[in-house]
């Protein structure tokens, strides 16, 4: 009998219950007990949902109030000393590490002022994890027993679960040295951390856990020899310990084959591979498995929303069964379902035809169960027939094909992706036109999305106010933002984006080829959730999308006003993409649509245009090779196609954040000015990497995900460090990212201090 399993389930709640209550806790509106109770309720619903769906192997410890990697750091005491000196409860320590904390002293509490740890993308997904930060003084020990507590919580409900832990090699390799220990290689701490893994695994076994899913996703990366060797050290050490549960070594998001030698023969009970992302690795995976080990076949997509093709998946799983036998094969999701919306049944407004093509996390439970039953010989013919009809419907639908878009795509050539003149010639014209001071100040685009903005947007969507009334409201908000920026003294302004719900969804709603959800929320980081639009067909732009608001904003000021667009790669990566055509094709279709928008902005008098590409690094294939070089070529080409149709004196900006960026990747875009998230980077080498960047650059100076307000002196010190290696005449002054999640009070204070710091350096230089 083939079993079914799920590697993880969304923890946000079907209607974002976790977000609402977490933010209420941060605002002091509810206490810790109430927040913890909400978490318990979500976990219980998730476990029962999976049990009722018939899933055999249900995960626990996949829940987190912020991030699963951060949870492990707190559990293992990987807490830098700066977070421990305030006598905070453990929950508040976790949140301080994730988002920073700044508060005044009271009669009963100390003053707190601490920045957040670095946050980066989880492999090539749009999820962000909080990077473990190690020092020579890190003392590994258990702080509580969260995995055990949640296992017992499920057990009390009569539900047996398989606890999930990030594995020791991946945990260390994904971390970084703290600023006082830059010579430290985290992987060198392996022998020190293994006793703590042994301790928590033993506690799980004592609680009754028979098996633990131990995630080692770094196996899909190009690993140094010392890291490859660490797998043998880690798992042979754990195997020698008595009384531990069986371990299922789990990988996802890519191809493990280049690292198979590192895990061949490891003393684990089984392996999991992601065969959605890399079906080609099946034969090598089968050869790896001994007759005493199981193979978990990741065949239901944990990263996308398309309905599984049962016919293909069943044939694929049968190949594994033929080699290993039914008892040694498990049908599974390819990765955790964290990356998918919770439940398709909560979508009441989707077109019925399109809805029938989708499968959200709840529906994917039925998919793993149905495939497992089918390969076990059970009668699931009705499900197979319905599935085949849905697959056929999508393939043949007129919604997925647009011959005019395909014809235009075929005409893209080098001239379409090249600016008229090289940067030095463009720069001379732009200097004469804009006459900006040294250390020009700007922001990344968005300003606080207030409750009033959200209320009026909802009223407009519900038809409670007219389009004219809504436009008047939006214009009043734009004017407030423009006057505020002039008052603070910013040099290049933005309109603040009050009309935008999300930087991808807003444009997707105006493009042909997209579909949208009402409750299709996915966690991006902490309490920040996104509702990715879905690319269902060929993409084109029927009419201008942002020109009206940008032109109005420019009419209010004599200072340059940036037109704000989201780049083609980010529109692709932050949507659920099609899986029936290449991502290159989808990206270039988006670039042509955006090219029309860029050209219309310029024609309307908006001649500073920012096309953001924060996801360009996120989409980088995880391994070096032809796939990666091809991606870098078409990603850069897509940006240039979108932006190269303008005059030399039109200034093109772009923005990047929360990834390990390579200056060469950014250089290939040929943007005039780029802004890069930088405030959490504490390695001086990062500044040096960008010191030879040929065009203009702004390294972000404060963390927009934190309510903390940096002082003028802090800004001055930060810029001073950058100026040691960076040319003053190329440097822009800006925040890390957009300000939509911040409040107005902290926004005013932070930007005022930032502008005052810029003035200090203008006087100096």
N, C-alpha and C positions, 0 to 999 in steps of 0.2 A: 504494500500500500504506500503510495507516494504522499508525503505530507505537504502542507502548504505553510508558508511563513511570510511574515512582514518584518522588515528591518527597523521600522520606526513609523510613528503616526504623527500627524500635525498636532501641536500642543496648544494652539491658539484658541480653540473652541469654535464651534460652528458659526458663531456670530461675534467673534473677536472678544469673547468674555475676558480672556487673559489680558489683552491690551487695556481694556477699559478699567479693570481693577488694578492692574499694575500702575497705571498712570494716576489713578485715584490715590493709591498708596504714596506715590512720590509727592503728590500734592497735599498730603496730610489729611485727606478726606476719609480714609478708612485705615484701620490698624493692620498690623502684621497678621493677626489671627484671622481676620476676614480674608486677606489675600491668600494665606495658606489654605483656607477652606475652599476658595475658588479653584486653586490648583488641584486639590484633592478631588473635587467634583469633576473637573475636566478629565483627570486620569481615569476615574471610575467609568465615565461615559465612554471613553476610548476603549478601555479593556472590554467592557460589555458589548460594544459595537462589534469588535473583532471576534469575540466569542460567538455572538449570535450569527455572524456571517459564516461561521464554520472554519475560521482560520485555526490551524493546529498549533503553530508556534507564534505566540504573541509577545511582543517586546515589552519590557519595563525599563525604567531609568532612561527612557527617551524623552521624558518631560523635563522642561527647564523654565525658570522664570525669566531667563535672559539668553543663555547660550550653553550648550552641553560641554564645550571645551572649558569655558569659564567655571562651570560647576566642578569639573575635575580638578582645576587649579585650586579651588577653595577646599575641596575634599582632601587633596594631597598636601595642603599647606604651602602651595606655591603662590604665596601672597607677599609681594614686596613690603618691606618694613614701613613704607610711607602710608600704608592702609591699615596698619595694626596699632598705631599709636593713639588712636582716637577713642578706643574702647567702644567701637560700634558693634551692634548685634551682627551675627554672621550674614543675615540677609542683606543688611545695609553695606557690609563689606563687599559682598558680591556686586551690588548695584554701583558702589563707588568705583570698583575696578572696571565695570562695564561702561559707565557713563560719566564718571567724575562726581565730585561732591563739593559744594561750597556753601557753608552756612555759618551764621554768627553764633557766638557762645550764648548759652542761657544759664539759668541758675543750676540746672542739672546736667547740662551737656557741654562738652568742649567745642570751641570753634574748629571748623573743618575746612580745609582748602586743599584739595588733591585732584589732579587731572586723571583722566581715564587711561587705561592701557591701550596699546595699539590694537586697532580692529582691521582685519583684512578679509578678503573674499575666501570662502571655503572652496578651494580648488577652482573650478571654472563655473561655479554656480553664482547666483545672486544672493546667496546667504552669506552673512558675515560672522566670523568667529573672533573672539577676543584672544589675542595671542598670548600664550603662556610666556612669562618673563622670569628668567632664572638669574641667579647671582651665585657667587662663590659661597655665600652664606645661607643659601636656600636649605632648609631643613625639612626633608620629606617626613610627614606623619599624617595620620588620619585625623581629620576634623569632622567627627560624626560618621554616619554610615548611610548616606542618602540612597545608594543603590539597594542596600538591604532593606531599608525602611519601605521603599516603594515596591520591592518584591513581596514583602510581607503584607502590604496594603492590598495588593491584588489577590494574594493567597487567601486573605480574610473574606474576599468576595467569592471564593471558590474558583478562582481563575489562576491556573498555573502559567507563569510567564518565563521568558528567557531574558535576563538582564543584559543590558548593552553597556559596554565600556569602550572608550577610545583606547587603543592599544599603546603600550609603552614606547615603541619605536616612533610611531606617528606623533604621539603627544610631544615627545622631546624634539623631534625633527621640525615640527611645525612651530616650535617656540623660538625664542630669541634671548640673547643675553641682556641683562639690564644695563643701564648706562654706566654703572660702576664696575661692570664685569665684562667689558667688551671683548676681552681675550678668551672668554669662556665659550666652548662648543657644547651646546645643550646635550648632544648625543653622548658626551663623555659622562653624563650623570646617570647613565643606564643602570649601573650596578647599585647606585644609591636609591633609585626609585623602585627597583624590582621588589624589595621586601614589602613596600607599601601595597603594591599590586597583589602580592601573595596574601597579605593580611586581609584585604577587602574581598578577594576571591574566596578565601577560607571562610570568612563570615557569611558570604552568600551560600556556600555549600552547607554550612551549619544551619542556615535558615531553611534549607530544603532545595535550593536551586541545583538542578542536575546539569545545566548547560548554560554557558555565557557566550554571547556574541561579542567578540573582541575586534573592534574596527581598526584596520590598518590601511587606510586609504592611500597612504603615501607610496604604496607599492605600485601605483600607476604613474609615478613620477620617475624622472631620471635620477637615480640615487647614487651618491658617492659610495665607494667600496666599503668604507667604515660603517655606513648606515645599513648597507645590505648585510654585512657581517653581524650587525646588531640583532637581526631577527633570530639567528641561531642562538646567540647568547641569551636573548630574552626568553624564548620559548623552551629551550632546554632547561634553563634555570627554573622556570615555572613548573615544568614537568617533574622536576625532582622533589618539589614540595608535596607533602602528603595532604590528602583531604581536600583537594581543589575540585571544582566542577569541571566538566568537559569544556573545551574551548573550541569555538567555531571562528576561525580566522577569516575576517570579512573584508573584502575590497570592493570598491565601486568607482564609477566615473571614468573608467578607461581600461587600457591594455596592460595586463600584468606580465606578459610574456618576457620582456627583457629582465625582469626580476625573479623569474621562476626559480632560478638556482638558489636564490636567497631563502626560499621557503620550502624547497623540495626536501621531503623527509622530516619536516618538523613534527614533533610529537603533539599534534592537535587532533581533535576528533573529526574535523572537517574543514572545508573551505567554502567560501562564497565568492562568486565572480559575477561581474556585471556583463551579461551577454546582450543587453540592449545596446550599450555603447560599443561593445567589441565582440560581436558574435564569432569573429575569426579565431578567438582564443580557445574555442571549445575543445579541439583535439588535444592541445597542449595541457589544458586543465584536466581532461580525462586521464591523460598519461601520468599526471601528478598524483592522482588519488590512489591510495592503497586500498586493499580489500577491507580494511577496518575503518576506513574514513568515509564521510558523506560528502556529496557535492550539492551545494545549494545553488540552484540555477536561477540567476536573476533575470527574469524574462518579462516581467510586467514593469513598465517604465515608471520609475519613481521621480522623474524629472519633467515629464510632459503630460498633457491632458488628453492625448488621443486614445481612442478605444483600442485595446489590444486586438491584434489579428489572431484569433484563436487557431485558425488552421495552421499558420506558420509556427506559432509557439508550441503547439502540440507536437508537430513533427520534430521541432528542435529538442524538446525535452525527451522525446522517445529515443533520440540518438544517445543521450546520456544513460537512459535506462538500459539500452541494449548492451552498453559496456559495463555498467556498474551494478545493475539490478535495481528493482523498484525500491527496495528497503534502504538503499544508499543514495537516493536522490530526493531532493526537496525542491518544490516549486516556490519561487520567492519573488518579491519585488526586487528591482535592480539595485535600489538604494532605499534609504528611508523615504517615506512619503511626505516628509517635512516640506518638500519643495513643491507640493501640489495643493490646490484648494481642498477644503474639507469634504463638501458634499454637493454633487450636481443637482440633487433634488431641491436645493434651496434656490435654484435659478428658475424663476417663474417667467422671465421676460425673453429668454433666448428663443430664437427661431427653432421650431420643432425639428426641422431637418438637420440643422447644425448641431443642436443639442444631442442628437442621436449619434454624433461622431465622437462625443467626449466621454471621458471617464475621470472622475476626481478621486480623491483618496478613498472615500467610502466605497465607491464603485470598484476600485481596484482590489478591494478585499474579495469581492465576488469573483474577480478575474483570476486571482491566484488559486482560489478554491475550485473554480470550474475547470481550470487547466489540470490541476492535480487529480480531480475526479475523472476527467477524460482519459488521462494517461493511465489511470488505475482500472479502467474498464467500466466505469459507471456510465449510465445513460444520461447524457447531458445534451441530447440532440436538439431540444428546443432552444437552448442557449446558443448552440453552435449555429443554428439556422438564423436566428435573430442577429447574431454577430456578423455573419457573412453578408446579410442584407445591408447592414450599416456600413461595412467596408466598401461594398459595391456602390452604395449611394454616394459616398464621398468621392470616390474615384471618378464617377461619371457626372457629377454635378456641374452645372454652368457656373456656380459660385467660385469654383476653384480655378477657373481658366479665363484669361483675358488676352486675346490675340494681339490687341493694340499694345499692351504692356510688353509682351514678348518681342514684338517687332522693334520697339524703341530700345529695348535692352540689347538687341543684336547690333545696334549701331554705335555702341560705346567704343571709343578709341582713345588713344593717348592724348589727343588734343582736348578732349572733354575733361581730362583729369589733370590739367597743367595750368597754373596761373600764367598770365600774360608775361610777367617779368619776374626775375629772381627777387628774393627778400630784400637785399640792400637797396635795390631801385624802388621797391614798394615802400620801404621804410622812409626814404627821403621824401616821398610824396605825402605819406601819412603824417610825418613830423610837421610839414608845412601846413597841412590841413587842420590838424587837431591842436597843435601847439600845447601839448601836455607838459606839466612840470616833471622833473626828476621824481622817481618813486611815485608814479601815478597810482591813485587809489581807486578801487572798484570793489564790487561784490560779485558773487558767482551768479546771482539771478533772482532767486525767490526771496521774498520777505515774509514775516510771520503770517501764517494762515490762521486768522483769528476765528473765534466762535461766530462772530457776526458774518464773516465771509462764508463760513460753512452753512450757516442758517439760510442766507440769501441764495446760495447755490442750490440747496435742497428745495427751497421754495420755487425756484425757477424750474428745476427738474420736474417737480410735482405739478407745475402749472398754476401755482398760487400767486405768482407775479408775472407780468408780461415781459417779453424780450426787451422792450424799451425801458421798463423799470429796472431790469437786471443790468442792462448796459449803463444806465445812469449810476447805479450803485458801483459797478466795476470802475467806471471812470473816476468816481469820487475816491475810491481806494487807490487808484493809480496816482491821482494828484497828491494824496497824502504821502505816498512813498517818494514821489519826486521832490516834494517840498522838504521832506525829512532829509533826503540825501544832500540837497543843496545846503540845508542848515548845518548838517554835520561836516560838510566840506569835501565830499567825495568828488572825484574828477570825472570818471566815466560812470554814467548812471544806468540803472535798469528800471523797468516798469513794475517790478515786484511780483508779477504773475498771479494776481488775485483771482483771475478767471480760470486758473488751471487746477485740476484735481490731482494730476500726476504728470510727471515730465514725459512719459511715454503715452499714457492713456489719452491725454488731452489731444495729442496729434493723431493717435490711432483712430479716435472717434471721428476724425475729419478725413480719414483716408479710406479709399475703397479697398476691400480685401481683408478687413479686420472684423472681429466679433468681440463682444464685451460681456462681462458678468456683473451681477449685482453683489454677490457674496463670495466671489472667487479670491479671497484674501490668502496671501502667503507671507510668512515671516521673512523679513529681510535682515533685521537685527533688533535685539531687544524688543521694544514695543512698537517698532516701525514695521508696519505691514504694507505690502503693495498688492495691487489687484491687476496682475499682468493681463493686457489685452491678448487676443489670440489671432495669429495670422492664419486665416482660413483659405485665402486665395491670392492671386496676383495683385500687387499693390500699386495704386496710383493716387494722385491728388486731384480731386474734382475742382477745388477752388482754394483761394488763399486761406491760410489758417491762423496767422498771427499778425498780419500786416495792420489791421485796424487798430489794435491796442498799442502796437509799437509806434505807429504814426501819431496817435493821440498823445502818447507819453512824450515823444520828441517835440511836439508842438508846445509843451508846457515849459521847456527849458532851452537855453542856448548851449548847454553842455552836451557832449556826445551821449547819445542814448543807445544802448545795446539792444538789438533785436535778439531774442532768445529762442534757440531751436535745440531740439535733441537730435543727435547725430544718427546716421543710418545703422551703424553697428549696435549702438545702445538701444535704438528702437527694436532691433532684431533680438538682442540678447535679453532685454527686459520684457519681452513678450514671450508667450508660448509659441515657438516657431512651428512651421509646417515640418512634417517628417517625410513628405513625399517629393520634395525638391531640395536642392542643396541650399545651405545657408548663404553661400556666395550669391546665388541667384536672388534670394530674398533681400540681401543687403544692397545689392546694386539696384534692384527695383525701388527700394526705399531712398537710395541716393538720388535717383532721378526725380522722385517726388519732392525731395527737399531742395534740390537744385532749383526747381521752379519757385519754391518759397523764398530762397535766398535772393534770387534775381528780382522777385517782386518787392522784397524789402528794400533792396538797393534802389530800384526804380521809384519807390515811394519816398526816398530821402533818408532812409535809415541805413547808414553806411558803416556802422560798427556792428558786426553780426557775430554772435557767439553760437557755435555749434558744438554742443557738449558730447563728449565720448567717454564717460566714466567706465563704460563696460568694455572698452576695446582690449584692455589687458585681461579682463575676466574671460573673454572668449578665446584666449590663446590656447591652442592645443597643449595638453599637459606634457607632452614629450617633444624633444627636439627632433627635427627631421623634415621631410617634404611637406607633411600636412601642416606643420607650424609655419614653414616659410611661405607656403601657398596662402595660408590664412593672413599672414602679415601683409602680403602683397595685395590681396583683395580687400582687406579691411582699410588699408591706407588709400587704395584706389577709390573705395566707396566714399570716404570723407572728401577726397579731392574732387570727385565728380560732383558732389553736393555743393562745394565751395569755390570752384575754380572759374565760374562764369562771371565773376565780378571785375570791376576796374581795379587798377593798382592802388588807388587811394582809398579803397574800401578795406577796412581792417577786419580780418577774420580772427576770432578768438576760439579757443576750445578749452575744455576743462576735464580733469581726470582726478579720480579719488579712490582711496581704499583698495589699492592693489600694489604689488611690487612692480613698479614701472621701470621700463628700460628707455633711456633717452633716445635710442635709435628708433624705437617704434614710434615715438612721438615726432621725431624729426621727419619721418617719412610722410607725415600729414601736411607739412609745409604751412601750418597756421602761423599767422603773424605774432600772436600772443597766446601763450598757454598758461593756465593756472592749475596748480597741482596740490592736492591735500598733503600737508607736511607737518602739522602741529604735533602729531604723535610720534614722528620719527625722531629718534634720539641718537642715531648713529651718524657721526660727522661725515662718513663716507657717502651718505645719501646726497648731501649738498654737493660734494665734490663730483659726483656722477653727472650732475646737471650743469656744472660750471662751464663746460664747453658747448652748451646748447646754443646753436647759432642765432636763433630768433629771440624774442622777448619772453620772459617767464615770470610768474608770480608763485612763490612757494607759500602755501596757506599758513596763516599765522595764528589762527585760533580754532579750536575744536567746536564745530557747530552742533555736535551731538550732545554736548554737555551744557548745563545751565550756568556753568562757571564763567565769571567775567575776568579776563586777564587785565592787569593794570597797564598803564602807559609804559611804566618801567620794564615790565615783562616783554612788551612788544619791542621796545628799544633794544633790550638784550638779545631777543630772538633775531631781529634784523641785523644787529651787530655781528652775530656769529656767522650769518649768511654772507655778509659783506667781506668777511675775511678771505673768501674764495670766489665770490660772485661779482661780476661787473655791475657797478651802480647804475650805469646808463641803460641796462637791460632789465632792471628789476621792477616788478609791479608789486603793490601791497594789497593783499586781499585775504578774506577768510578761507578756511578749508573747503567749504562747500556752500550750498544754498541755505538760507536762514528760515525756511518755512516751518521748521519744528520748534523754533525758539519763540520766546515771548518778546514783546516790544521793549520792556524795561531793560532786559539784558542785551537786546540787540542795540539799543541806543548807546548804552554804556560801553559795550565792546567796540563798536565802530568808532565812537568818539575817541577812545583811547588809541585805536589803530591809526586814525588819521593824525592825531597829535604826534604819534611816534614817527610817522612819515615826515612830518614837518621838521622834526629834529634832524633827520638825515638830509633833508633838502638844505638846511642851513649848514650842515657839516660838509656837504659836497658841492 
